[in-house]
Amino acid sequence: MKIKPILIGAAGVLLLATVFFYLRSKNSVKPEKAGINQFLNGFNNRINEGDTNSLLPF
């Protein structure tokens, strides 16, 4: 019977951590569409040019 309060406490801490990380991920800063489009256009241009060596860092 001594383990039951420990398990309840551990479940509570786990639940709180899950809620915290869920809410934190919902409020995180998201990249803007312009930046994503700029990256994708640059990536496409390098592929179309056939310059595959410059794509290695991606």
N, C-alpha and C positions, 0 to 999 in steps of 0.2 A: 504494500500500500504506500510505501514511501516513494515509489517511482512515479505514481500517477500525477502528483503536482509538478514534478519535473517535466513530464511529457506534455502536460497542459501548458506550462510556461514556454517550453521549446516550440510548441505549435503556435502559440501567440506571437513569439518573436519572429518566427518564420512568416507568419501572416503579415505582420507589420512591415517586415523587410520587403515582402512581395509587393505590397501596396505602395510603399515608398518608391521602389525602383520603377514600378509601372507609372506612377504619376510623374516621376522625374523624366522618364523617357517621352511622355506625352508633351512636356513643356520644353524639351531640348531645342536648341537652335537648329533650324533646318537650312540647308544651302538654298540660295536663291536660284530660280530657274535660269536667269541670265548666265550665271556662272557655270551651271551644268551644260547649257547649250554651247557656251564658248569652248568648254573642254571637249565636248563631243564633236564639234565642228573641226577643231584643231586635230583631234585624233583621226577623223575621217579624211582630212586633207593629207595627213602624213601617210595614211594607208593608200590613198589614191595616187600619191606621188611615188609610191613604192619604196619609201624610206623606212624600212623596217627596223634598222639599227637604232633609230631615235625613239622607237616604241618600247624598247627594253625596260626603261624605268617605270613604265606604266604597269 
